[in-house]
């Protein structure tokens, strides 16, 4: 039987929400093995001078523990 654990990760990107999500998974994968899925819980953007300068996500990353 496998146990699934979920962690919450914050990540940002200057490109897009998708890039921020990929960054969250990339960073988590440095220390977490067996990642199964990612769920974007929240999205936000930082605006300066009328333009978006940073995209951010709060992501829940699920992985199995053997």
N, C-alpha and C positions, 0 to 999 in steps of 0.2 A: 504494500500500500504506500502511495506517495502522499506527502504533505505539501500543500501549496501555501507559500508565504507571499505576502504582498507588502511592498515598500512604496513610499511616496517620494517622488523626486521632482525637484524644480529645475528647469533648464531654460536657457534663452538662446536666441539666434538673431542676427541682424538681417537674415534672409526671409524667413517664413515660419509659420506655426509648424509645418511639416518638418523643417530643418531643426527646429527646437525639439520636437518629439524624437527625431533620430538621434540628436545629441544626448537626450536623456537616456535612451537605450544604450548608446555607445559608452557613456560614462558608467552606467550601472554594470555593464558587462565586464568592466575592468576588475570588479571584485565579486560579482554575483554570477554563478553558473546556472545553467538550465533555465534561462529565461523563456517563458512560454507566451506571454502576451503583454501588451501595454494598453492602458485605458487612459485617455486624456480627460481628466476631471475638470480642468479649468484652463482657459486661455486668456491672456491679457497682452496689451501692447503699450509700449511707451511712446509718447508723441512729443516731438519738439518742433517748434516753428511750423506747425500744421502738417508735419509728415511723421510717419511711423519710423522710429529709429531702432526699435527692438521688439521682438516677439517673444512671449514667454508662455510656458505651459507648466501645469502641475499634472504630473503623470503618475499613475499607479502601475507598477511593474510587478507581474506575477512570475514566480519561479518555483520549481519543485525542489524539495529536499528529500534525498533518499535515505 
